[in-house]
Amino acid sequence: MHDRRLSLTTFVLAIVAIGPGCAPRITPTDAARMNTFTLQAAAAQASSLEDSAFFFLAAQMRYKIDRQVYPSAQTGADDPAVLKSAMNAVIGQAIMSKVAADPTARGKALARLAGWFPEFPAGYAPGWKFTKQLDAAATAKVIESVRADVLKALKAQNRLADDDEHGRLSKELAAAAGEVNRLESLAAKSRPLPDQLRDQIISAHRRATDIAERMKDIEFHLLPDSRWHARIGWKAEEFFANEQVIALCKAIEADELATMRELIAAGVDVNAVGKNGMTPLLWAFPDRKLERFRLLLQHGANPNVPLTGDVGLKDKAFHPYVKGGASFLDRGCHEGHTVMLLACRSPVGEYFQAVMEHGGDATLADTKTGEVPLDIVLDRYIPDSRQRVEVLLRHDVALDRHSPWRSASPLVAAFDNGHYDVAVLLLESGADPTLVHPNFGRRLIHEIARSLQPDAAGRVRAIDETLQSLIDKLAARGETLAQAEMDVKERKAKRPPVRGRE
């Protein structure tokens, strides 16, 4: 089969090399009976952009259908996905970039695709070895499902393509991303990093993020299915029984602030607790739509209500980055979590500030991990850790304790996570630097001394200004680095030798 796959690849590439306008006329019946790879070849040979787009899109739909109707027996390099991806790269990029700039051809191709239904004549071959073939009834269900999903997605993409502002922003984002890459390449060659270059990188990142946020906002309004609740599968009716609360949740999803205000004025319960502890405030928490979240808090929504069961999130992020990806901390939630604790974990600091301004409990513990807000905001993934700690310090949080989850005091956790300025702040706020963990027996100064030991390659980390300030403040309290280094060496000498290294 490997030879067969290779020969098919050679055949299609040869057709691509011949170029467009050379293929015989393909009737609708022919197109309905062609497999993924012959449709791709037809796209490469087509004499018009409309034909190319139609055949290419039909190939994508056919592939999704055939993979279910004819489950592949091939894996690894012989997996049909490998060839399909290669052909998409060769053919699709050239076709679809032109289609994006031609709304007429794009619209006609989509109309033809909407009327296209695959057929399975006697002797039909999908282009790969398969383990079985679905029966007619199961095949019909697959066709119906795949067609609906593909056409829905393509129509959504078409709406975006027709939006002039989104198209302009897309080009601006590509240019902004290129500038970020250029500056970061310069930074990789510049050590230490010049202040001017650092500022340029920060500015370039901010511009790219601002453009991406505006694009996401356009997508939010043009493509309802792209919204967080639709993508995750949260449905208000599955969590709440009260019609007013369900209406409030739907207004939240659509970010309809005026409707939210009307419902609140009419007496809807903003603190309604639904299945597994779901609340309207948690419903408003995702999707980076801060105003709807603030609106509920301003009208008395309680951020300290714990979840009592699974709400179907697993590792899904509440606030994914606008340019893709998500913070590790921001993923999922579990029984015992509250909006207060989730806001502590969010990469968007305004959510944390909002809950702290409206009744967030700074001492509330995660019933699963034992973490309190101070433990969470000290994590290395929290970019504005200092600002959040400053807020928590106004609420008389306990500084001299050990997190049961992290096995460290806040002072040590701040240092371990690279927040040296926060460690200085905690020290100045009264944190005890001599606090010793009962299991590990090390103080903060010992953690610093250990971090300054040479690594396996003999390299020693540099001490920057903030770390030096922390070391100096500890010395003023009798915790000297010199003594700690002696302690570390003494403990190391007392360890039993590793077998084979005596």
C-alpha positions as MATLAB code, in Angstrom:
seq = 'MHDRRLSLTTFVLAIVAIGPGCAPRITPTDAARMNTFTLQAAAAQASSLEDSAFFFLAAQMRYKIDRQVYPSAQTGADDPAVLKSAMNAVIGQAIMSKVAADPTARGKALARLAGWFPEFPAGYAPGWKFTKQLDAAATAKVIESVRADVLKALKAQNRLADDDEHGRLSKELAAAAGEVNRLESLAAKSRPLPDQLRDQIISAHRRATDIAERMKDIEFHLLPDSRWHARIGWKAEEFFANEQVIALCKAIEADELATMRELIAAGVDVNAVGKNGMTPLLWAFPDRKLERFRLLLQHGANPNVPLTGDVGLKDKAFHPYVKGGASFLDRGCHEGHTVMLLACRSPVGEYFQAVMEHGGDATLADTKTGEVPLDIVLDRYIPDSRQRVEVLLRHDVALDRHSPWRSASPLVAAFDNGHYDVAVLLLESGADPTLVHPNFGRRLIHEIARSLQPDAAGRVRAIDETLQSLIDKLAARGETLAQAEMDVKERKAKRPPVRGRE';
ca = [
       0.000    0.000    0.000;
       2.938    2.305    0.577;
       3.803    2.049   -3.137;
       0.181    2.680   -4.042;
       0.090    5.786   -1.854;
       3.340    6.987   -3.369;
       2.067    6.461   -6.897;
      -1.122    8.372   -6.079;
       0.983   11.222   -4.696;
       3.112   11.235   -7.834;
      -0.018   11.226   -9.987;
      -1.611   14.171   -8.205;
       1.628   16.152   -8.115;
       2.031   15.551  -11.823;
      -1.443   16.977  -12.391;
      -0.545   19.995  -10.269;
       2.582   20.485  -12.343;
       0.534   20.467  -15.559;
      -1.409   23.409  -14.166;
      -4.939   24.746  -14.425;
      -7.149   24.655  -17.463;
      -6.021   21.228  -18.706;
      -8.659   18.917  -17.212;
     -11.671   17.571  -19.117;
     -15.087   18.906  -18.103;
     -16.301   17.356  -14.866;
     -20.051   16.869  -14.542;
     -21.898   17.141  -11.213;
     -22.319   13.358  -11.249;
     -18.571   12.935  -11.758;
     -17.847   15.271   -8.839;
     -20.227   13.369   -6.566;
     -18.354   10.105   -7.239;
     -14.773   11.391   -6.935;
     -12.732   10.674   -3.818;
     -10.725   13.183   -1.793;
      -7.560   12.982   -3.857;
      -9.153   13.145   -7.300;
     -11.187   16.142   -6.137;
      -7.954   17.805   -5.035;
      -6.439   17.055   -8.432;
      -9.498   18.554  -10.110;
      -9.055   21.678   -7.986;
      -5.474   22.018   -9.229;
      -6.515   21.614  -12.888;
      -9.679   23.729  -12.872;
      -9.850   26.566  -15.366;
     -11.687   29.007  -13.073;
     -11.232   30.118   -9.491;
     -14.824   29.182   -8.699;
     -14.247   25.614   -9.935;
     -10.953   25.348   -8.054;
     -12.570   26.499   -4.825;
     -15.558   24.184   -5.228;
     -13.455   21.080   -5.906;
     -11.060   21.885   -3.089;
     -13.852   22.430   -0.546;
     -15.659   19.307   -1.766;
     -12.420   17.379   -1.199;
     -12.325   18.552    2.419;
     -15.934   17.515    2.999;
     -15.447   14.193    1.203;
     -12.440   13.390    3.364;
     -14.362   13.991    6.597;
     -17.172   11.740    5.369;
     -14.979    8.960    3.980;
     -12.843    8.737    7.116;
     -15.997    7.717    8.996;
     -17.626    5.600    6.293;
     -14.362    3.804    5.485;
     -12.260    3.705    8.713;
      -8.617    3.603    7.651;
      -6.507    0.507    8.264;
      -3.359    2.519    7.562;
      -1.235    4.282   10.164;
       2.013    6.228   10.378;
       3.384    7.425    7.042;
       0.594    5.518    5.254;
      -2.187    7.312    7.124;
      -4.339    9.069    4.488;
      -4.180   12.220    6.604;
      -0.500   12.555    5.646;
      -1.212   12.683    1.923;
      -4.289   14.836    2.370;
      -2.322   17.381    4.408;
       0.490   17.417    1.852;
      -1.952   18.031   -0.991;
      -3.707   20.757    0.979;
      -0.356   22.479    1.423;
       0.488   22.194   -2.284;
      -2.935   23.042   -3.696;
      -5.077   24.620   -0.998;
      -2.919   27.543    0.058;
      -2.683   28.918   -3.469;
      -6.395   28.472   -4.146;
      -7.858   29.726   -0.879;
      -5.658   32.824   -0.678;
      -7.125   33.901   -4.040;
     -10.642   32.930   -3.000;
     -10.370   35.094    0.114;
      -9.897   38.133   -2.127;
     -12.738   37.234   -4.535;
     -16.136   37.280   -2.781;
     -18.007   36.440   -5.993;
     -16.055   33.238   -6.650;
     -16.231   32.378   -2.963;
     -20.002   32.781   -2.827;
     -20.601   30.707   -5.962;
     -18.301   27.935   -4.757;
     -20.142   27.756   -1.420;
     -23.513   27.655   -3.195;
     -22.336   24.717   -5.321;
     -20.954   22.942   -2.275;
     -24.329   23.317   -0.529;
     -25.901   21.357   -3.410;
     -23.184   18.701   -3.570;
     -23.853   15.239   -2.138;
     -21.281   12.436   -2.278;
     -22.191    9.161   -3.934;
     -20.725    5.715   -3.424;
     -20.965    3.827   -6.737;
     -20.007    0.174   -7.047;
     -16.259   -0.179   -6.800;
     -15.775    3.211   -5.135;
     -12.393    3.499   -3.384;
     -11.681    6.244   -0.829;
      -7.929    6.160   -1.567;
      -6.832    4.013    1.375;
      -7.231    0.530    2.814;
     -10.149    0.365    5.223;
     -11.249   -1.966    7.994;
     -14.958   -1.931    7.115;
     -17.647    0.070    5.326;
     -20.631    1.532    7.148;
     -24.081    0.436    6.062;
     -26.372    2.759    4.111;
     -28.272    4.073    7.141;
     -25.122    4.890    9.107;
     -23.552    6.448    6.005;
     -26.566    8.730    5.524;
     -26.243    9.966    9.124;
     -22.535   10.672    8.644;
     -23.199   12.626    5.443;
     -25.931   14.695    7.109;
     -23.792   15.485   10.156;
     -20.583   16.326    8.272;
     -22.365   18.446    5.663;
     -24.116   20.465    8.360;
     -20.908   21.069   10.314;
     -18.749   21.916    7.282;
     -21.284   24.230    5.650;
     -21.928   26.002    8.935;
     -18.207   26.586    9.470;
     -17.645   27.762    5.891;
     -20.571   30.169    6.017;
     -19.154   31.588    9.226;
     -15.755   32.047    7.588;
     -17.495   33.704    4.654;
     -19.136   36.251    6.947;
     -15.731   37.133    8.355;
     -14.194   37.324    4.888;
     -16.910   39.800    3.871;
     -16.213   42.059    6.841;
     -13.883   44.810    5.622;
     -12.611   45.729    9.079;
     -11.770   42.127    9.954;
      -9.908   41.759    6.653;
      -7.933   44.942    7.260;
      -7.118   43.916   10.815;
      -6.009   40.490    9.634;
      -3.371   42.118    7.436;
      -2.344   44.469   10.246;
      -2.000   41.531   12.641;
       0.254   39.685   10.207;
       2.468   42.774    9.950;
       2.462   43.281   13.729;
       3.379   39.638   14.333;
       6.217   39.997   11.836;
       7.526   43.004   13.746;
       7.398   41.046   17.017;
       9.398   38.232   15.422;
      11.935   40.699   14.018;
      12.489   42.393   17.366;
      12.700   39.094   19.248;
      15.313   37.876   16.766;
      17.342   40.990   17.540;
      16.853   40.389   21.255;
      18.196   36.850   20.940;
      21.469   38.312   19.667;
      21.632   41.112   22.253;
      22.790   40.235   25.756;
      22.217   42.068   27.998;
      18.996   43.321   26.441;
      19.072   47.107   25.814;
      16.256   49.001   27.528;
      15.175   50.582   24.243;
      14.833   47.187   22.545;
      12.920   45.795   25.528;
      10.476   48.704   25.321;
      10.077   48.163   21.573;
       9.270   44.478   22.116;
       6.696   45.293   24.798;
       5.111   47.895   22.523;
       5.026   45.499   19.548;
       3.413   42.769   21.653;
       0.832   45.237   22.931;
      -0.040   46.355   19.393;
      -0.437   42.758   18.168;
      -2.616   41.936   21.163;
      -4.800   45.027   20.673;
      -5.403   44.101   17.021;
      -6.177   40.487   17.915;
      -8.626   41.608   20.617;
     -10.509   43.778   18.135;
     -10.663   40.861   15.671;
     -11.999   38.593   18.414;
     -14.659   41.182   19.221;
     -15.802   41.236   15.589;
     -15.885   37.427   15.546;
     -17.909   37.433   18.780;
     -20.668   39.490   17.173;
     -20.577   37.963   13.677;
     -20.175   34.331   14.734;
     -22.350   33.392   17.729;
     -21.043   29.822   17.571;
     -17.524   31.094   18.263;
     -18.554   32.390   21.678;
     -17.187   30.622   24.733;
     -20.456   29.088   25.966;
     -21.334   27.709   22.522;
     -17.880   26.212   22.000;
     -17.775   24.635   25.459;
     -21.369   23.418   25.345;
     -22.753   25.254   28.386;
     -26.548   25.549   28.071;
     -28.408   27.596   30.658;
     -31.406   25.233   30.607;
     -29.180   22.394   31.813;
     -28.137   24.315   34.933;
     -31.138   26.486   35.856;
     -34.906   25.973   36.003;
     -36.024   29.590   36.556;
     -36.962   31.264   33.258;
     -35.704   34.687   34.349;
     -32.317   33.283   35.325;
     -32.095   31.398   32.018;
     -32.886   34.645   30.177;
     -30.178   36.401   32.197;
     -27.644   33.734   31.231;
     -28.541   34.059   27.550;
     -28.104   37.834   27.770;
     -24.740   37.244   29.439;
     -23.654   34.890   26.626;
     -24.537   37.489   23.996;
     -22.942   40.281   26.055;
     -26.242   42.194   25.938;
     -25.726   44.593   28.830;
     -28.989   46.463   28.279;
     -31.007   43.241   28.523;
     -29.073   42.255   31.640;
     -29.949   45.587   33.261;
     -33.636   45.157   32.371;
     -33.740   41.687   33.915;
     -31.925   42.866   37.049;
     -34.342   45.795   37.395;
     -37.220   43.314   37.038;
     -35.905   41.371   40.019;
     -33.980   38.432   38.584;
     -31.899   36.701   41.270;
     -28.252   37.415   40.442;
     -27.302   34.961   43.197;
     -29.382   32.051   41.924;
     -27.561   28.758   42.512;
     -28.150   26.092   39.892;
     -26.971   22.566   39.251;
     -23.576   21.752   40.811;
     -23.280   25.259   42.254;
     -23.501   27.148   38.954;
     -24.246   30.875   39.332;
     -24.898   33.752   36.908;
     -21.571   35.255   38.010;
     -19.682   32.132   36.950;
     -21.685   32.225   33.700;
     -20.356   35.749   33.136;
     -16.762   34.868   34.042;
     -15.451   33.480   30.681;
     -14.762   35.061   27.295;
     -12.910   38.227   28.407;
     -16.135   40.243   28.566;
     -15.395   42.147   31.754;
     -18.306   44.611   31.800;
     -20.993   41.938   32.117;
     -19.031   40.425   35.008;
     -18.701   43.783   36.758;
     -22.387   44.524   36.214;
     -23.423   41.452   38.218;
     -20.957   42.233   41.001;
     -22.255   45.801   41.195;
     -25.738   44.380   41.768;
     -24.720   42.090   44.602;
     -23.507   38.885   42.963;
     -21.532   36.803   45.478;
     -18.091   35.641   44.223;
     -17.616   33.217   47.142;
     -20.207   30.538   46.239;
     -18.474   27.136   45.865;
     -19.098   24.654   43.086;
     -20.654   21.452   44.404;
     -19.976   19.272   41.377;
     -18.639   19.004   37.835;
     -19.702   21.702   35.348;
     -18.117   20.040   32.320;
     -14.931   22.045   31.881;
     -12.013   19.685   32.505;
      -8.999   21.547   31.052;
     -10.885   24.261   29.127;
      -9.589   27.809   29.638;
     -11.869   30.622   30.807;
      -9.709   33.410   29.344;
      -7.578   32.060   26.468;
      -5.005   34.442   25.075;
      -6.319   36.412   22.115;
      -3.431   35.184   19.943;
      -3.917   31.555   20.959;
      -3.034   29.333   23.887;
      -3.951   29.758   27.513;
      -2.441   30.032   30.949;
      -2.018   26.690   32.696;
      -3.697   28.110   35.814;
      -6.731   29.327   33.870;
      -7.746   25.855   32.705;
     -10.777   24.116   34.159;
     -12.326   24.130   37.614;
     -13.396   21.593   40.199;
     -15.752   21.073   43.111;
     -14.980   23.624   45.807;
     -13.788   26.304   43.412;
     -15.396   29.729   43.670;
     -15.382   32.660   41.277;
     -13.089   34.352   43.793;
     -10.483   31.592   43.477;
     -10.898   31.383   39.693;
     -10.346   35.135   39.426;
      -7.093   34.698   41.360;
      -5.983   32.217   38.678;
      -7.041   34.306   35.682;
      -4.357   35.900   33.478;
      -6.662   38.934   33.238;
      -5.975   40.914   36.394;
      -9.143   43.005   36.115;
     -11.258   40.003   37.138;
      -9.293   39.694   40.367;
      -9.559   43.432   41.028;
     -13.312   43.313   40.390;
     -14.053   40.507   42.868;
     -11.860   42.119   45.524;
     -13.810   45.359   45.121;
     -17.123   43.511   45.556;
     -16.880   41.127   48.481;
     -14.224   38.628   47.462;
     -13.017   36.673   50.511;
      -9.223   36.994   50.691;
      -8.989   34.073   53.145;
     -11.224   31.626   51.274;
      -9.523   28.229   50.830;
      -9.850   25.791   47.944;
     -11.491   22.789   49.612;
      -9.563   20.394   47.361;
      -6.022   21.806   47.532;
      -6.147   23.996   50.637;
      -4.787   26.944   48.648;
      -5.883   30.439   49.603;
      -5.797   33.473   47.269;
      -2.294   34.513   48.364;
      -0.912   31.089   47.411;
      -2.481   31.297   43.956;
      -1.437   34.827   42.985;
       2.217   34.033   43.781;
       2.377   31.534   40.924;
       4.949   32.163   38.196;
       2.138   32.300   35.588;
       0.573   35.391   37.192;
       2.154   38.420   35.444;
       0.786   41.056   37.833;
       1.535   39.131   41.022;
       2.753   42.199   42.923;
      -0.404   44.219   42.253;
      -2.594   41.338   43.418;
      -0.519   40.764   46.549;
      -0.768   44.464   47.397;
      -4.569   44.151   47.298;
      -4.588   41.023   49.469;
      -2.300   42.622   52.049;
      -5.033   45.171   52.750;
      -7.235   42.304   53.963;
      -5.050   41.005   56.787;
      -4.077   37.739   55.093;
      -1.846   35.286   56.970;
       1.797   35.561   55.903;
       3.434   33.018   58.205;
       1.890   29.750   57.058;
       2.750   26.935   54.667;
       0.551   26.112   51.703;
      -0.521   22.452   51.946;
      -0.397   22.297   48.147;
       2.914   24.038   47.478;
       4.686   23.098   50.735;
       6.079   26.614   51.048;
       5.395   29.831   52.908;
       4.252   32.816   50.817;
       7.729   34.328   51.198;
       9.481   31.228   49.846;
       6.830   30.723   47.151;
       7.350   34.280   45.892;
      11.094   33.660   45.608;
      10.740   30.204   44.038;
       8.408   31.603   41.382;
      10.759   34.429   40.433;
       8.734   37.234   42.032;
      11.666   38.756   43.936;
       9.946   42.122   44.214;
       6.962   40.401   45.843;
       9.274   38.625   48.290;
      10.678   42.033   49.274;
       7.128   43.361   49.682;
       6.110   40.427   51.906;
       9.253   40.831   53.992;
       8.548   44.523   54.476;
       4.939   43.642   55.374;
       6.041   41.478   58.291;
       6.564   37.994   56.853;
       8.908   35.934   59.050;
      12.068   35.006   57.070;
      13.079   32.436   59.705;
       9.945   30.334   59.215;
      11.041   26.737   58.651;
       8.963   24.136   56.832;
       8.454   21.147   59.165;
       9.365   18.628   56.466;
      12.215   20.374   54.649;
      13.938   22.398   57.368;
      15.059   25.262   55.113;
      14.505   28.976   55.488;
      14.223   31.535   52.691;
      17.928   32.416   52.829;
      18.763   28.737   52.298;
      16.539   28.663   49.202;
      18.435   31.669   47.859;
      21.807   30.080   48.642;
      20.824   26.836   46.918;
      19.666   28.739   43.830;
      23.085   30.418   43.579;
      25.019   27.135   43.523;
      26.737   26.262   40.199;
      24.646   24.077   37.892;
      25.847   20.861   36.232;
      27.728   22.906   33.627;
      29.410   25.046   36.292;
      27.328   28.125   35.528;
      26.327   30.459   38.342;
      23.243   32.664   38.061;
      23.691   36.413   38.209;
      22.259   38.422   41.106;
      20.104   41.235   39.770;
      19.209   44.419   41.617;
      15.926   43.131   43.065;
      17.433   39.875   44.319;
      20.320   41.803   45.858;
      17.803   44.020   47.638;
      16.113   40.922   49.070;
      19.463   39.503   50.212;
      20.372   42.828   51.868;
      17.044   43.051   53.711;
      17.463   39.500   54.987;
      20.999   40.308   56.158;
      19.620   43.268   58.100;
      17.436   40.737   59.922;
      20.374   38.467   60.710;
      19.817   36.078   57.786;
      23.135   36.262   55.906;
      23.914   34.639   52.576;
      27.426   33.686   53.719;
      26.098   31.641   56.645;
      23.404   30.066   54.459;
      26.005   29.001   51.878;
      28.010   27.358   54.670;
      24.846   25.564   55.853;
      24.145   24.307   52.338;
      27.688   22.980   51.917;
      27.552   21.304   55.322;
      24.277   19.571   54.528;
      25.592   18.488   51.155;
      28.684   16.968   52.797;
      26.503   14.959   55.189;
      24.493   13.331   52.415;
      25.286    9.652   51.768;
      27.284    9.195   48.549;
      25.374    8.267   45.416;
      26.107    4.676   44.413;
      28.670    4.589   41.615;
      30.040    8.057   42.416;
      32.106    7.252   45.517;
];
